[in-house]
């Protein structure tokens, strides 16, 4: 497919350089270029197209075709700040044009009103650095609607009594129900809960020149070869390029944000594909590199003027990391579900979104019925724990269970804990000689307790649904994250946050941050919808500032 | 079961039913090309070995068949797992090559120790193979400290490595070089078609459509 592509010289001072082309970066690129600005998007990964996508799991899971590569970008992990971190793949994120939106499952829940003001409602929580957002659900609602209509979300408005208010229905009906959705619905209703069609960022009908989902079943981890998954790559990036003002520049690894003597950002320094260092000049810089790489880049940009890292006068850059909590239960049914067909999820339930305080638990969560296995991952991880590992018994179990198994995934809150963080590893370097990303994380005890409570509910639902066999595993401390939230939080107090409600850093007037790092609370487990709504809102705010002349020197 | 070509035709038909002609014109040739490539990779029954010798390949094939045996449905042997592993050791699993070299030696030693008259693992009876393989598995699961190794010299990773690679070779999309003619998918009940339409299975075929819970429209 031919697309007009403008190219800029690095010496051209464009209006905005955006680091990252994922859920937020793609939206910002589209909005700002549509609003008349000249934009360069720097993306560390490749520019893959639908034709490059594959169902070959060796390319996806072994060779990391779409995701960060730890052989060149090592990551270290430790549980607490007094430990020495060790090399470990603790973080997985998209590394291609479209970012993590390319390989995600496409669950697209809005946050609820409570997520923005929960601190005011429940007060301080020991061990947590808990705060309200400086914006409300009502501020974000028009942008949630914009995501649904422009990026493309399928769903059924009014089907959950717990849903927050909305100004418009979904643009498309829900995706087809799956066997797991039918039995989940049956189990939930027996227990008095309210299951409903899952809102998914996958097209149930052809729309805007894109094909509808063909139910191939290769969603989680894979790129969609027909463009039905509503990724930045399939939706907003083509719109940005079509303006003739936006250049997507792949294979460019940003190493620092350069500032001048007045403390203003002048552009992004990056390694080009030949590993030559380049400076793309810009009037303003927007980091949308995800909740791990955005804080890392700010810390890498330390200078005499900003010794603790750029935009880090609060010390909050990289802190308060929230990955969401989770638990999983498995069930095997008597007849064939054939859940390998279709998107992973078709029914969810939000009855536990705000748990009764009498339970002694903070926060809450949502449950979905899913089957997110591929044939290989099912054989490795989808069978009951007592199944033989080899031989006729193993093969027989595979043949019987593959078409009859489903999961209930419990997603929930992560409380912000200040020491949970991303920082620079003092010892390990990446292939370009830059300090590696270091993750420090230990779940808040409440989150583990809450997930145990939710896991028990999931097992009850499987019973009520008629599962012949069911199992799950005790909730454990997490050492691996894909939701990268809260690490440059938004707030009104410059001593306790990194950006204001316009996504502008408190310290650098022409530096903006917008991705998972902006979130103040973690919601209940599905952050991408909110990240994109924030990006649409941020683009409006940044456009207004630029048009009033409040960004340029 | 459907042939690959008929599966591809169904895929085309399915897309035709849901997508606009412009989209198909723009994208279909690339999809056909990818599918053809997969087909070529899947239909070559005896690709050239690049890492294993013929003797080693025979032993690895016999070992993989212990993990996923042949029977009423195809097993690791029919799926061409050994050729997948050979190619993987040349490329993306190359760091595992020493595990195989040590593991094969250990298997040979264990076979000779348990069944002195049997020249090699692959020549053993099925019952003998299961006994030798059980020792390899036990060795893999045994804590390293202080335990007497039943298969001296075997890497504790050998069984786990072989198991993971066998599963990959049996169940990978044929584009990845295993699962020849989709026999692995067929053995676990996965229709090799590239796309599907609802209803998908037993439970959703008579689903009447989503209805709100009666009397609970304003729960909040």
Interface residues (C-beta under 8 A of the other chain):
Chain A: X1 X50 X51 X54 X55 X56 X57 X58 X59 X62 X63 X156 X159 X161 X162 X174 X176 X177 X178 X179 X181 X182 X183 X185 X189 X194 X196 X197 X205 X206 X209 X210 X211 X212 X214 X215 X216 X217 X225 X226 X227 X333 X335 X336 X337 X338 X339 X340 X341 X342 X374 X375 X376 X378 X379 X380 X389 X390 X391 X392 X394 X395 X398 X399 X402 X403
Chain B: X11 X14 X15 X18 X19 X20 X22 X23 X26 X27 X30 X31 X33 X34 X66 X67 X68 X69 X71 X73 X75 X88 X92 X93 X130 X133 X137 X163 X164 X167 X168 X170 X171 X172 X173 X175 X176 X177 X184 X185 X187 X188 X189 X190 X191 X194 X195 X196 X197 X198 X199 X200 X201 X202 X203 X204 X207 X210 X212 X213 X216 X217 X218 X219 X220
